[in-house]
Amino acid sequence: MTNTTDSSKKTSKKKKSNSPVRVVFLGGLGEIGRNCAAIEVEERIMLIDCGLMFPDDDMAGVDLVLPDFTWLRENAHRVEGVVATHGHEDHIGALSHLLSEMPLKIIGSPLTIGLAKNRIQERGVTKQAEFIEVNDNDRIQVGPFDLEFFPVTHSVPNGFATAFHTPQGVILHSGDFKLDMTPVDGRLTDLAAIGHLAKDDGVRLFLCDSTNADSEGFSDSETSIGQSIHDLFMQRADKRIIVASFASHIHRVQQVADAAIKCGRKIATLGRSMNNNVALARQMGLLHIPDASLIDIEKIDGVPDNELCIISTGSQGEPMAALARMAAGENRFLSIREGDCVILSSHPIPGNETGVSRVIDGLLRRGSEVIHSGTHRVHATGHAKAEELRVLHSIVQPEWFVPVHGEYSHMTSHARIATRMGTKPERILICQDGQSVILDDEGLHRGDDVPAEYIYVDGTVGDLDESVLVERRTLGTDGFVSAVVSIQVNGPNASMTRSPEIISRGWVDGDEGDQLRKDAAHLVNDAVQDALNNGKFTRQELERIVRRTLGRFVSNKTRLRSMIVPVVLGAHEGKDDK
């Protein structure tokens, strides 16, 4: 499909103004997760999403990765609120952390707000939030922001594409979407309304999901996965079946439930987020499971295997989730046994592959059959593939385009699609986290950068520095070596009270290790004695000498880059004389 329309002809449709509009990208451009952008209109700021990212394997001990809120903190008095496009954690998961720092209006569909509230209440910051619910095709005014919401199909119900009607024309953000012609709930991406917007007002700037831009064709319909899951249930009629899925994937849960009910099985949910989301979706009429088909997870022992289906969290291999605990034999509600069938109805998010493989391995070791997207058709993406993107671009025909949401390769692929669909290459900007663009009467150009570092969360501790992760990686690979030096200062003189002690972990052991530690102690002893003879008494001076001496020895003798920890006792505090 091609489109040769000259999108620059639409410039006359924008409202001329001396008031520029700025878009700041705080996350989600160059990685999968941390989706967060800001639009500035008349000195006010409205965020588009505020999501988290799951840590990579090299982020030792990190639980979550957040956007950098530095710029938002500095401009907190100007922040109006957040448009939450849909209810996935990579779009709303960081809201509770931002609410800890500033009050916010949170605008989204009833389901999106309901999912966000769960996390916000857990963190105890509900009083900081004002919730504004919107429905399909609503148009509302929040401060200077004129917002219009178009329904889109995704892997969580009630997602939106959002149009910002600004002094510089319409900025359209696609949200996460796909063009599913047979969605489970019948709610289609509203291409007609988006087409009217493009025809009547024109789209000055288009921001669009790039996740599957490098995948040709169309995405599978969600309903096709329901049939595949039903077939698996029929083929394993004598087995206990456990299905792991995203807790927010209400449509997938519905189809698993439909298959279970048709096969005469009771359904139990497992995992806090799955329990909460199923209850919320049933309450809102978005999930239809009869009370008679549900059973509490604590009452499954008396149910025959062929009459039971368990829907669980943990499809991404999260260490503390229900499925990982099953694989490790540590789940207090359910023990995997020979003959069970476990279906991972998902595809690993980039970075989660190792964790998913580890869980699959653990399940297999316990005798279960494991079915996943690599072996059966049990998952459909929620993101538009290349042909769907071409369709949307042919409708929107934007004057300017910035691909968003994806790794850098995804965004460059999306830029090529936009070019083929008629947007001139010079009207496409590929941006990264921390960059901004300014839309004014002259067009779109780059603005000033803002801080956009990864913010690491470890337990209840936030704002971990990258240096902490470097130290953790070093400890995990090369261990540490510490030298403890004790000195006594008497006026202008100082002396060591005992020989230096070398302590190590994860470095070397056995007889060879003992000898290396003795050799290291001798070198440190000589270096410290020389320093004391030359009048170097302060802790900072001596620590630097110990670190340099010990570090050189460790590197030369073992070719390792172990962490060097100097400990100097009894020295004066004083300024470093470097």
N, C-alpha and C positions, 0 to 999 in steps of 0.2 A: 504494500500500500504506500502510495506517495502523495505528497501534497505540495504543490508549487506556489501556493498562495504567498504573496509578499507580505509578511506579518508587519513590516514597517509601515504599511498603509494605515494601520490602526492607530497611529500616534495621534490622530486628530480626535479620537474618542476619549482620550484622557482629559481630565479636568486640569487645565493649566493653573499653576499656582507657584508662588515663590517658596512654598513650604515643602522642603524635601522630606522624604521618608527613608529611614535607615533600617536595615535588617542585619542583626548581629547573630552569628552562628556560634553557640556555646558548646555544642556537642552533636554527635551523630554524623558528622561529615568526615569520613575516613575510617570509621569503625562501625560495628553493629552494636548499637546501644547508646546510652547517654543522650538520647535525642532531646535537644533543647535549642530553641532559637528565640529571638526577641525582635519585635517590630516597634519602632519608635515613631509615633505620630504626635505632633504638637507637644514635644517634650515629655510625653508620657510613654510608658513601656508596657507592652503586652507580650507575654511569653507564649510560644507555641510549644507545648509539652515541657515536661521536666522529668526525664527518665534516668534510669540507672543502667549500668553495664555489669555483666557477670565477669569475674576476673579470669584472666588467662592463667595457664599453668605456671608461668614464671612470676606471678604475683603472689609470692609466698605468704600464706596466712590471711590474705585479703578476702573479705566477704563480699564487698560491693565496690563499684567504682562510680563516682558521682561526677556531674559537671562541676566546673570551677565557678563558684558563686562570687568571686572577688568583685567583678564588675557590677553584679546585681547588688551586692552589699553597699558598694560605693554610691549606687543610685537607688537605694531602697525607697526613698521618698517619692520617686517617680514611677515605681512599678505598680501598675493597675491590677494585674492578675495574670492568670494562665488559661489559655484555651487548651483543654485536654482532648486531643483528637480521638482517642480511644483508650481502652482499659488495660493495655499491656504494660508490664513493669518497665520496659525500656522507654516508655513514654510518660508514665505517671509515678514510677517507683521512687523518684527522688523528691516528690512534692512534700512529703512529711519532713524531710531534712531542710528544705528551703523554708517551710513554715516555721521551723524552729528559729529562723532569723528574721522573718518579716511577715506581716499579715498579707493575705492574698485572696482575691476573688478567684474561684475555680469554676470554670465554665465548661460544661460538657453534657452529654446525654445522661439520663437518669442512671443507666447501668454503669457508665464510666465513672460517674461521681460515687455511685455505690461501692465500686471496687476500690476507688481511691480512699474512700472514708475508712475502709477496714484498716489500711496502713496508717492513716492519719490518727485514728483513735488509738491504735497500739502505741504510737509514739507520744500520745497525750498532748497534741497541738491542735485539737479540733477548734478551740476558741479563736485560733488565729485565722481560720478559714471562713469565707462566705461562699456558699455553694449556689451557683446559678444553673438551673437545669434548662436545657434547650432540646427541641425536638426537630425532626426532619424538616428542612426548608425554612426554619425560623430565621428571622433577621432581627437583630437586637442592637441597641446602642449601649456601650459600656464606656463611660468617659468619652474621649474623642474617637473611640473605636467603633466603627460601623461594621458589624459582623454578620455573615450569612453562612448557613450550615447546610451542606448537601450530603445526603446519605451515600455511603460507600460500603461495599462488601469487603469484609476482611475475616480473619480467623477469630475475631471476638465480635459479638454483635454490637450494633449501634455506633459504628465509627463514622466520622465525618471528614469530608473535605471542607475547608474553611476559606471563604472569600473575605478579604479585608478591603472594604471600600475606603480608599484613602484619598487625600488631596492630590496624590500623584497617580490616581487610577486604581484599578483592581489588582491586588496581590492575591493570587490563588495558591493555597497550600493543599496538596492532594491528600495529606494524611497517608496512612498505610492502606493500600487498596488492591483489589483485583476485579476483573470483569467476569464474575461468575453469573452465568445466565440462569442457573438453577440452584440458587442458594437455599439452604435448609429452611430459613424463615421467610423466603420469598422477597426479601428486601434487597432490591437491586441497587447497584451504583447508578445514581441519577444522572445519566449522560444527557438526558433531555434538558434538565435544569441547567447543567453546566454549559450546554450548547447555547441556551438562551442568554446566559451571562456573557459568554464569549461574543455572541452576535450583537447584543444590545449595548453592553458597556465596554466590551473588549477586555482582554486580560493583559495588563501592562507587564506584570512579572509573574512567572509561573515557577513554583517550588514543588518538585515532584519526587516521590519515592523511587529510588534507584536499585533496590535490593536485588531484583532479578533481571536487571537490564541486560546482563550478558547471557541470559538463557532464552533461546529462541522459542517461538511458538506461543501457545496459550497455556495458562495454568489449568490444572484439572479442577473440575467442579467438586465442591465439598460433598455433594450428594453421592458422587461416584465412590467416595471412600466409605460411605455408609453401607453400600452394597457389598464392598469387599470385606468389611468387618462382619457383616451378617453371614457371608459365606464361611468365614473362618469359624464363627460360632457353630454353624451347622456341621462343619467337618470335624469339630472337636467336642461333640455333644456329650461325651463322657468325662470331660476334664473340667477341673476348676479353672476359671479364666480370670486373669488379672490384667486390666488395661491401664497403662500409664499415659497421661496426657497433660497438657497445660491446663491448669485449673481454670483459666479464663476462657478456654476454648469451649464455650457453652454449646456450640453447634456439634462439636465432636462428641461431647458428653451426651448430647441428645441422641446421636446416632448409635453410640454404644449402648445406651439405655434401651433404645428401640429394638436393637438386635437381641439384647438379653431378654427383654419381655416377650418377644416373639418366640424365643426358645424356652420359655417357661422358667426363667431364672430370676431370683431375687437379686437386688442391687444394694451393695454397701459401698459407701465412699470412705476413703482413707487419706488422711493428710489435712492439716488445719485449713489451708487455703482452698482445697477441694470441698471440704465440708461447708465453709463459709460461702463460697461462690455458688455452689449448688443450691444452698438455702436461699441466697439472694435472688438468683435467677428464677427459681420456682415462685418466690414471693412476687416477683415482677411480671410473671406470666411469660417469661422468655424460655423457660425450660419446663417440659411437660413429662413428669414422671408420677404416676399414681402413688398415693401413700401406701397402697397395698403391695407395691413392688419394691419398696424400700425396706431395708433392715439395718439395724444398728451394727456397726462393726464388732461390737463386743458380744453380739449374739449369733455369730456365724458358725460357731463350733457344731451346732446341731443340724446345720444345713448340708445335705448331700452335695458332693463336688459338682455334679451335673446340674445342680439347681442354683448355683451361686456365680455371681459376677462381681468383682471388686474393681472400682474405678479409683485410681490412685494418683497422687502427685509423684514427681521425681523422674519424669521422662528425660530430663537434661542431665541426669547423673549427679545432681546436687548431693553432696555428702550427707547432709542432715535430713534429706527428704525421705518420705516413706519407702520408696522403692530401693534406695541405697541401703536403708536399714534392713530391708528384707534380704537383699543380696548378701549382706554381712551377717545375717542370722540374728539381728538385734531389734527387730520390730516386735513390740510387745503385743500387737494385735494379730499378727499373721506370720506364720513360718512357712517359707517355701519348701515344698517337698517334691519328691519324684512324681512326675506325671502332670504337674501344673503347667499351664500354658500362660506365658506372660507376653503381652502385646505392647510394644512401645509405639504408640500412635503419635509419632512426632518425628522431626528430623533434628539432629544436633545443631544448635546455634554455634557458629564459628567460635572456637575456643573451648567448647564443651566436649569435643570428640573423645578426649582421653577419659574424662569422667564417665561418659556414656559407655565406652568400651569396658571400663572397669566394672560397672554395674552389670553389664551383659555377661561378662566372664563369671562374676560371682553367682548370678542366677543359674548359669549353665552348670557350675560346679555343684549346685544343690539339686540338680536333676531335672530342672524345669526345661520346657521348650521355650525358646525366645524368638519372637517374631518382631521384626522392625522394618523400617523403610528401605533398608538395603536388601531385604529378602522378599517382602510382600508389599502390595499397594495399600499401605495403612496410613498414609499421610498425604495431604495436599497443601501446597504452600498458600499462604495468605497474601502473597505479594504478586503484583502484575509482572508477567514476563514480557519479552520484547514486543510481541505482536499487540498485546494489550496496551503497552505504552504508546505504540504507533497510533492506535485508535484514539487514545485520549489526546495526544498531541494534535491529531487531525481535527479534533473538535475544538480544543482550546485555542490553537493558533496564537501563542503568546508573542508579544513584542520582544520580551527578554526572558531568558530561562536560566535558572540555577538548579542543577540536579542536587538532591539532598538524600539523606538516609541511605547509607551504604559505605562500603569500603571504597578507596580511591578508584580501583579498577571498575567498580560498578558505576560510579559517577562518570567516568570517561566514556564507558559504553553508552550510557544514557545520553551524553552530549552528542555522540555520533548519531543516535536515533533521532534526536531533535533536529540535527542538521539535515538528515534525509527527509524529515517531515516539513521542511521549509523554513525553519528558524536559521537565520544567517549565523555563521560561526562567530562573527564578531559580536553577536548579541547573546552569546552563551558564556557564562562565567562559571568556572569550576572553583569552588571555595573549599576551605578546610576549617577545622575548629579554631575559633579565635579570630577569624576574619569577619569583615563586615562589608556590606554593599550599600550604596546610597542611590536612591531613585529620585531624580529631580527633572526639571524641564528639559534638560539636555540628554537624559537617558540614564543608564545604569553604570556606575563606576565604583571602584573599590574605596572603602573608607578606612578608618584607623582600626588597628587590631586591638583586641582585649585579651586579658588572661584566659586561658582555656586548658590549664593543666588537668591531668587526671587527679581526682581527689579520692584517696583510698580510705575505705572504712573497714576496720578490723574490730569486730565485736561492737562495743559501744564507743570505740575511739575513732574519730574522724580526722581528716586533714593530715594523714600520714604523709611524710615527705618521701620522694623517690629514693633518697639516700637510705631510708629504712629498708626499702625493698632490696637495694643493692647489698646492704649488710646481710639481709636474710638469705639472699642467693649465695653470697660468699660462705656463710655459715653452713648452708646446705651442701655445698660442693667441696670446699677446701678446709672447713673447720676453722678453729681459732687457736692462736698461741698467745699466752699472756706471760709477761714477766713482772713479778712482784719484787720491788726494790724498797728496802727500809733504810732510812738514813737518820742521823742525828746531827743537828746544827748547834754548834757552840760558838757563839759570837762570829768571828770571821772565818772559822773553820767548820768543816763538816766531814762526817765519815759514815760509812755503811755499818749498820749494826749487825748484819748477817749477810751471807751470800744470797744473791738473787735466786728466787724460786721460779722455775718455768712450769707453767700449767698449760695443758692443751686438751682439746676435745676435737675429735674428728680429723686429727692430723696424722700422726704416726703412732704405732704401738709396738709392743714387744721389746726385745733387746735392742734393736736398732733405734727405736723411739727413745729408750732410756739414754743411750749414748748421745743422740742428737740433743736431748734436753740438757745433758751435762755440758756438751760443747757450747750450746747457746748460753747457758748460765755463765760460763767462763768469759765469753765475749762481752756479754752485757756487764759483767763485773768490771772488766778492764775499761770499757767505755765510760761507765759511771764514775769509776775512780779517777780517770783523766779529767772528767768534767768537774768533779769536786776539787781536784788539785788546781784547776783553773778558775775557781771561784764561782762556778755555776751551781747555785743552790736552789733555785726556784723550781716548783713542781712542773711548770710549763716547759722550762728548758730541759729538765731531766727526762720528762715524758717524750719529748721530741727525739732526744738522743737514743733512748731505749727503743722507741718505735723504729727509727732508722736502722739501728744496729741489728735488732731482732728480725726486722722485715727483710733486710739484705741476706741474713743468714738463712732464713726459711726459704727464700726464693732460690738462692744458690744451691742449697743442699737437696731440696725436694722438688723444685720447679712448680711449687704450688703458690697460689696467691691467697694464703690464709689470712683471716682477719687478725691483725696484731693489736693486742690490748695491753698497753703499758700501765702499771699501777705503781705510783711512787708515794710512799708513806713517810711522814715526818718532815717533808720539805716545806719551805716557806711558800705561801702564795705570792705571786708577783707577776709583773708584766713580762710578756715574752720579749726577748731582746733581738728578735729576728730583724 
